[in-house]
Amino acid sequence: MAGLMSSEKDSWRFIPKVNKRNFFIFGILVLCILASFRDVSAADTTDPVIRFYLDNLAYVFDQNYIFNSDTGFSCIVGSILETTDYRGRTDKIDTAVYQLFYDNKIMDSSLLLDSAKSKENALPDNFRPPQVWKENLLFDFYPNDTGAGPLAISFESNSMDSSNAVVGFINLDRNDFYVEALFLHYPNPENSERISEVYIFQRSGRLIFLRKYERQTAKLRFFGRQFTKQTVNFSQYRFK
């Protein structure tokens, strides 16, 4: 009897050990499955043909954009700020002209040729556009593409509810992947009702120059919406 009771006791000890081990293994399997679902959901689902163009565009842009260059250069930058009141009338116009000097990808000095009267007419911190072609966005071709001329690729954020949500399109040369224009619209930015940006590029040899940057903002004021448009034109690029 004592032997039987001892045997039963040992068997009851064994059962919980087996169950704990199985439960542990099951838990690991569940975590692995959940992780695989997360990886699939976060994976790039871009059409392979579109991804081909975007990857080549990214490479060409990184290698040839003037503001990515290690070589020193200067350029003339003219900025025009236009503000429209809530009735749609031009409220004020402000201009500024600078000569900017770059070395090793950073601006090391500037020369003020015509000062701005409005602080809103300050130049951006840098002229490197958001490289949306490297981001995990929803990309698509336009259905009316004729197969000739510039190629347009649209994009939008996976969720349009956040303050970082963006929508727009890219124009690029479909043969050698040089970007020609980038249009961005932010419908839910912080501190503004909406913001739009435009980058216009020009190719010279293998280099990509920025020719025009435009930023439009809409803000809610006490008497209605106020619209601001800043246009920055680039000219007279010169290498050291």
Phi, psi and omega in degrees: 000316179297322179294321179296314180298321178296321179295318178296320181297318180295322180294322178291331175290325184290323184299312178299325180296317178297316181296320179297318180294316179297319180297320179297315179296318179299319179297319178297318179299318179298315180298320179296318179296315179298320179296322179293321176297320180295319179296321179295318181292329181271354183291157179284117181258015181297141176307134183303326179291317177296317180298325177301312180294318183294319180295319178290321175301315181300317181295312182297319181293315180300323184279334194234355180289133187302323182279002170259001188279141174281344181283138179288143179203169175227162177205158175262131182235122176247128182243133178237125179247126177239130178241131180249134181281181185294346178266001179087008180267146178293119184273316179201156176230131181230140181233154176207146179227133181229155164246121185253142181239126183241147175207132180053045173075003180233154177278116182263345176194166178212153179237121181276115180264330177208116189282151176273142178267341181250135178292340178288348181266018176291149180285153175299161180297325177206170183244031173266116183290159172301124183273074185298335180294347177260356185266163180272081181243175176267112182253152178201155171277159173274137186293340182265018179296130184267352182086005179223157179076194181300147178260129179254131177235123180271160178209155173202156180293155177296328176231132182262013184270337185278166180289343180266003182299141182218150176217148180171201177205161180243136169253130179217159174286120186287348182266319182236011165070021176280131179287138179250325180201152178224125181241127182230142176225127178250105185283339185230049183286159175286142175069007176214162176282320175195158181222140174231144179226146178226131174242125177246125184248159176222137181262137173223109187066236178264352185271148176249119179255145172273124181256330184205137172232133181226136180227127178239134180231151174233126180233146177275123176248179183299320182265002180139195182282144173241130182251134179234135180230121175247125179244123181244119180253141183244137180206171174052052172293130178222133178271149179289000000 
